[in-house]
Amino acid sequence: KQWYQRRVRGIFVVPMAVTLERLVAATSKISSIVATKGKSAYNRFSHCARIELRPPTSADFPIAKAEILKLYDKALTDGWKNVSVKSALMNAAVAVEVGCWFFIGEIIGRRSFVGYSVPGAYFQSSASRL
């Protein structure tokens, strides 16, 4: 039994001041950890965000067009047969990710997992009208 504990109905109770003191100590320890580790994580995120999350500029469109034409030429000339397995799996993963984001967007837009709700486009039974 510590000096600050007292027994109430058979249970040791810690006074509120001691509990707040422990909370402040834990909070300051956690905040110092977050400050040191969070700074490096924020720097890494901001670096990646500047590159990956920026909107396309007018200089990006000719590059994208050239890459699409190169991909189209590879498809016509059987160049896709010379792709490594790792590269093919990465391309397949990107295609699956794009498809999943499309379907998630459709579900959000419909506000339903099952089709669109079009009034008057479905049969309403006479029992439900009663």
Secondary structure, DSSP 8 states (H G I E B T S, - for coil): --TT-EEETTEEE--HHHHHHHHHHHHHHHHHHHHHHHHHHHHHHHHHHHHHSS---TTHHHHHHHHHHHHHHHHHTTGGGG--HHHHHHHHHHHHHHHHHHHHHHHHHHTSSS----TTSS---HHHH-
